[in-house]
C-alpha cells in the first residue's frame, strides 16, 4: 500500500478511533445521551475506515483507484 492510500485510510481511521475513545470516556463519566450519540457516530466512522483499510490491504491496486475517485468527489 502506498503513502497516498495510507494517508487516505489509516490517518482518518486513527483519528476516528481516538475520537470514539474520547466520547466513550465522556459517556462513561456523565451518562448523557448526546455523548452516546457522538460515540456511536464515531464508531460508525471507525468501522468505515477500518473496512476501507482492510479492503485496501487485501486488494491494493483495485481499491486504491476507488479511494482516489471517492476522495476526489468528496
N, C-alpha and C positions, 0 to 999 in steps of 0.2 A: 504494500500500500504506500503510495507516495505522500509527500508532505501536504499537498493541496487537499487530498481526501481526508487526511488526518485532521487538518485544521477545520474541515467542514463537518466532521463527525465526532471525533474524540473530544476536542476542546469544548464545544457546546454541550456534549453529553456530560462531561465532568462538571461543568458549571451548573447544569440542571440537577445533577446528583447532589451537589453541595447545597443548592437552594432547597431541594427536597429535604435534606437533613436539617437545615435551619428551621424550616417550617414544621418538621416533625418535633423538634425540640420545643419550639414555641407552643405547639398544640399540647404537648405533654405538660408544659408548665401552666398553661392557662385554661385549657379545655374549651376554648372559644370556637364556635362553629366556623368562623371565617378563616381561622388558621387551618382547620381541617380541609376546607375547600382549596386553599392555596397548596396544601400538602398534596392533595390528590391531583391537582393540576400539574405540579412539578413532577409527580410520579409518572404521569402520562407522558410528559416531555422526556423524562429519563428513559422510559421504556421505548419511546420512539427512536431516540438516538442510539440506544443500545441495540435495537433491532437493525438500524441502519449500519452500525459498526459491524455487527455480526454478518450481515449480508455483504458488506464491502470486503471483509477479510475472507469470506467464503468464495466470492467471485469478484475479485478486484477490478478486472477490466470492464466488465459489463456494468457493474454497479457504479463505477466511477463516472461514467458518462451520464447516467441517470442523475447522480448527485450534482454534476455540473449543470445540467439542464434545470434541475429544481432550484439550485442556488441562483442561477441567472434570472429566473422568473419570480423569485420570492419577493 
